[in-house]
């Protein structure tokens, strides 16, 4: 379940997609996407190990956006 929360958070934070589209992808409502993202942010602030893992994922995602 944690991977789904992390995925929802990353999509909402970095994809630029609308909440409705993200919700469709994960089978939840717009408000559920917003709430899950908010709660995951709180968890990141409390769990430094999880925060480090997510930061590594974000870095890899940013590197994949670089045009060659």
Secondary structure, DSSP 8 states (H G I E B T S, - for coil): -HHHHHHHHHIIIII---HHHHHHHHT--HHHHHHHHHHHHHHHHH-HHHHHHHHHHHHHHHHHH---
